[in-house]
Structure formats: C-alpha cells, structure tokens
Amino acid sequence: MDVVKDMRLPGLHFHDLRHTGNIRAAMSGAGLKDLMARTGHDNARAAMIYQRAIRGAGKLITEAIDKHFMGPWRTACTYMTHHPGVETPHPRAVRDHEGWTAPLREQEDLGMGTSIHGFVECRTWTRGLDIGDSAWCAAISLSMLGVHRDYGAFDCLFGVRSSGNWRPIAADRGLPQGASETAKAELAQWGEAAFGATWLSWEEVAAIDWDEPALHPTNLAQYRQLPDQTLELVHRSVWSRRFARVSGVDTLTVDPGQVALWDEGTEWKAGNTVFRVERATRRQVVPPEGYWHAVWTVMRTLAQVHGDDAVRLVAWFEE
C-alpha cells in the first residue's frame, strides 16, 4: 500500500493493526470475555494469545490497580478540599446518589482477578455410543451463559476467595468421575494457571437453602424508619462518615471487616436513620435473577429432560 511505503514500513500488514489493537486492549485490563467479543473469537484459545502477550508487565498491572482503587479516593479528596463538610468515604467505598457505600459484593472489572470457567454437563446418549449407553457431555459453557467474575458466589458456593463467612457447597472437589472430554480438554489448556477444579450437581443446587445466613455478621445495613415505625432499606451495606458520627467508629481507619466482630442485630440510631449489623443470606449473595440465573435455568431445563442426577456444573478458576 502507498501509505505503508510512505511510512517506510514495508513489512507492515493490515492484520498487524488488528493484532496491535488487541494487545493494547489486553494491556488496558480487558478480561478474556471482553477480548473474545472484541476479536470475534468464539473460543478462549485465540483470545488468550493477547493476554499471554502481556504477562509479566508488572508496571502496567500496578498502575491498573492503583487507578482502580485509589482513583475514586483521590477524586473524593479533591472534591472535599473544595467542598468542606462533605462526608469522607472509606478508600474501598464507592459513591452513588445516596452517598458513599461499601458494597456487600465487591465486583472487580479489571482484567486481573479471579475468573471462573467450565461447562454445564448432562449425561446422555451421544454419537459413538451403543444404544442405551450414556456419557457426560458438555452442554454449554459458563462464558456463553455470561458468568465470568462473581466473588460473592465464588466464596458462597465454592470457597474460592474465601472470607470465612460461608460453608461452601462444593469446594475444591476436583474433576468429577467421567468428566466430558470437552471439559477436560479446556481445563488442560489453562495448564498451571487453573486451580480449584470442582463440580456441583443439579440435585445439590436444588437442595440449597438460599435463606441460610452467613456464619458471621457480614454487613452494616442502613434503614430509614418510616412514620409507622417500619424500616425501609436504604443500603444493604454501608461504611460512611455518617455512620462514623453516629457510632464513634472511625471509618477512615477501621476496615469494614470489623462488622464480623460485632453481634448480629446491633443497632445505632440517629433521627430516622438506623444502622444495623446483619448476616447476609445465600440468596442475597447469589440472587436468583443475578449472574447465575441463566446457569440455574439451563440446569433445571436439562434435568427435566435427562433427570436430576444427570446434570451438573463442572468448573475451575484462574487468576
């Protein structure tokens, strides 16, 4: 092309621009799922090329962490310098229209972190088997169902990134007997990066007590007391300067994890505002209409066809 000649780069091809763009996307912190969408690949292997290309880029990683965690804090400090009297947030807090809050479930959107991979499997007849025989087959991948990173669920269901607040349902069981060839091959591609391989049957999912509370207090909820004395939830989890003024707890220096040391039901009141120490339930951490809704729906549907004992989730994690 004339442009290439003018640039004195005779070895440059148009595809090199695509490759460079995808490398830059990976360097910006894009996750595997985002890279797959950007590149148009329908499997992880090709997109992983770009992630592997930037492994070891410690400086970029450090800058990304700093920007993610300290950026809001610096913005808040700048704002408060020019607006005296504004409530001071905890560095781990986020701001919405109600003020600064510490979310019950911390979702990280950086390319770094812990992600889940795997498949919903069902046991059925497939090509190559004798009539009447069956084998475990990969029905659909978790990435296809939109599940990528959900630390609350990882902790509650699988004991990964454990907070010590939950009795996990299926922690580190390894691959199940007769795992599908698709699942085994995909896991092998991750090599040493993969950990925590496990499985969870539909029978177990159906038997989960979603109203079971955490083993310890997990969050400080904020309520508004209405004229009829009932309480209206404002924030499921909060760690604000307003709470600091009411309780005497310095929310700038005391970590929200302090909640675990208080008795469940402990309350602080100021006017019509009530702060209460609570234990989250599995339902709140893994809401029925949340990330896992599609997974449970697929498993339930397959169980109706193949039987409750013939459907399971096979998964592993990587960081």
N, C-alpha and C positions, 0 to 999 in steps of 0.2 A: 504493500500500500504506500501511496505517496507520503502519507503522514509519518509512517514508520521510517521511511527514508530520510525525511526532513529532520526527524528526531535522532537520526544516526543510531538506530537500534534495529538493525536488520534481522536479529533473531527473535524479535517480539512478535507474538501471535495474539490474535484476538482472545483466545481462550485464556491466555496469561492474565488478562484483565479480570476475567471471572475468578480465576484462582486467587489473585491478589485480593479481590473484594471479599472473598470468603475467608481468607486468612485474617483480614482486618476485622471481619465480623466476629470471628473466634477470639481475636485479641481483645475485642471490646467487652467480652464476658458473655457472649451468646451461648446458650445451652445447646445440647445436642438436638433437642426437638426443634429449636429455632433455626439451627443450621440446616436441618433436613428440609424445613419449609422453604428456607431461602434458596437452597441449592436445587430443590425439586427432586431430591432423592427419596425413595420410599423405603430405604433400609438404612440402618445406622452405620454400616461399614464405611461407605463412601464419605459420609459427613464427618466421621471420626478422624479422617485424614487431616482435616483442618484443625481439630482440637489437638491432635498429637503434635502438629507442627509447632505449636506454641508452648508445649510442656517445658518447664524449666524457666519460663520467663518470669522469674521471681519478682522483678521490679514492677512489671505490669500487674501482677496479682496483688502485690502490696498496695499499689495505687488504687486498684479497683475496690479493695476492702476499705481503704481509708475514705474514698469518695462515698461509698455506700453507707458506712456507719457514721462517719464524722461530718459528712456534708450537711445533713439536717441540723446537727448540733451547732455547727459554725453559723449556718443561716439563722438559727434561733438566737444565738448570741449577738449577731449583728443587729437583728431586729430589736432585741431587748435593749441594746445600747441606746437606740434612738426612741424607744418606747418604754420608759420606766414604768414599773408596776405590772407589766405583763407576766403571767405565770411562767416560771422557768421549768423546762422539761427535763426529764431524765435523758441522758445521752442515747439510751436504747429506745426512746419513745418515738412516736410518730404523731403528726398533727392532723386533725380533721376539724370539722365545723364546731365540734364541741370542746376542743382543746387538745392537750397532749395526753396520749394514752399509750400504755404498753400492751400490745395485742396478746391475747391468750395463746394464739398460734402464730409463731414467727415464720413467715414465708419469705425465703430469700430468692430474689430474682437474678442474682449474679450467676455467671456461668459456673462459678465454683460452688461447691456444696455437695450434698448427698442426693443422689437421684436413684430412682427405682426402675428396674427393667424386668421384663418377664412376660408371661402369657397366661391366659385363661385356657385350661386344657379340659377336654372331655374324653371319656373312654367310649369308643365306638368302633364299628367296623370301618376299615379303610382298605384301599386298593392294596393288593398283595397278601391279604389275609384270607384264610379259609372261611367259608360261610359259617356263621355262628361264632367266630372268634372276634375279639376286640382288642384294641390297644389305645394307649393315651395319645391324643393328637392335640397339637396346638390349634386352638380355635381362633384366637385374636390376641394381638399384643397389647400390653398396657399403654404403650405410646399411641397406638391407634385409638385407644379409649380416653386419651387426654390426661393420663396420670403420669406425672413427672417428678414433682417435688412437693411433699406434704409432710413436714416434720412432725406435726402433731399425730398424724396417723401412723407414721413410721414408728414413733415411740409407743403409742397405744396398742397397735396391732402386732408389731414385730420386734419391739425392744431395741430398735436402731435409733441412735442419738438419744439414748435413754436419759430421762430426767429423774428416774426413780419413783415417779408418781403412778406408774401403771404396772399391772400384772399383764405382760404381753400375751397375746393369744397364740402366736406362732413364732417364737424366736429361734433363729439360727438352727433350723431343723436339718439343713442340707437339702439336696435334691431328693424328691420322693422316688420311691421304687417305680420303675417303668416310666420315668420322665420321657416326654416326647423327644424325638430326635431333633426337632426344631429348637426346643428349649436348650438342649444340651449343646448344640452347635453354637447357638447365640451366646450362651454363657462362656463357652470356650474362647470365643473371640475377644472377650473382655480380659482374659488372662488374669494376672495378679491384681488388676485394678478392681475386680469384683470381690465382694465379701457378703457375708450374711445370707447366703442362699437358704431359702426356706419355702414352705408351701402351706396352703390353707384351704381346707375342703369347704365345699358349699354347706355341708352339714354343720360344720363348725361356725360358719358365718351366720347361718340361720339360727343358731343356738346362742349367739352373743347377747348378753344382757346389756343393751345400749344405755340403760339408765344406771348402770353401775358407776359409782363415783370413783374418783382417783383415790389412791392410798393416802394422800396427804393434801392439805389445802394447796390450791394451785393459782388462785387469782383473787384480786380485790375488785369486787363489783361496785359500781356506783348506781344508786337508785334515786328517783325523785318521789318524795312522799306526796301523794295526792290528798285533796281535802277529805276524802272518805277514809284516810289512813292506809290505803293500799299503796304498794310500791310499784313504780314504773321503772323498768330497766333503762338506764341511760348508756352505760358502758359495761360490757361483760368483764373487761379487765382494764384497770386504770392505775397509773402511778404518777400523780400530778402534784404540783405545788399546792393546789387547793387541799388535797389530802394531807400534805405536809403541814399546812397551817392548822388543820383540824386535829390531827393525830400527834403532832410534835415529832414525827419521823422525818428525817432529812432525806428527801427523795433524790437529792443530787448525789449523795454519797452512799446511801443504802441501796443494795441491789433489790429488785422486785422479788428475788428468790426468798427474801425474808418472810414472805407470806407463808411459806411452808412451816415456819416455826410458830405461827400464831394458831390459836384454837379456831376451828371452824365455827362460824356464826358470830365471831367478834365484830362489833359494830362501832362506828364513830358517826356522830350526827352533828350537822350544822344547818340550822334552819330546816328547809325541806329536803336537804341532801343527806343521803345515808350511804356510807361506805361499809361494805360487809365482806368478811373473809369467807370464801366459798371453795368447794371442791368441784371441779368440772366433771361432767359425766362423759362416758364414751360417745354419746350422741352429740354432745357439744363439740368434741374434738374431731369426730368423723361424722359430720352432719349428713343426714340422708339425701339431701339434694346437693351435696358438695362434690368434690373431686371424684369420690368413689361411687357415686350414683350409677354411672354407666357400667362400672365393673360389676356391681351387685345385680344390676338389671340383666346383663348378659349371662351371668352365672345362674340366676334364677330361671331365665328362659331355657337355657341348656338343660338345667335339672328337670324341668317339666317334660323335656323330650327324652333324656337319657337316664334320668334317675338322680336323686340327691347324692348318692355315693359315687357318681360317675362324673362329677365336675369339681375342679379345684383350681386354685391360683398357684402358679409357680413363679417365684420372684427372687431377685438378688439386687444388690446395691453397689454403687460405685461413687467415688468422690473425685 
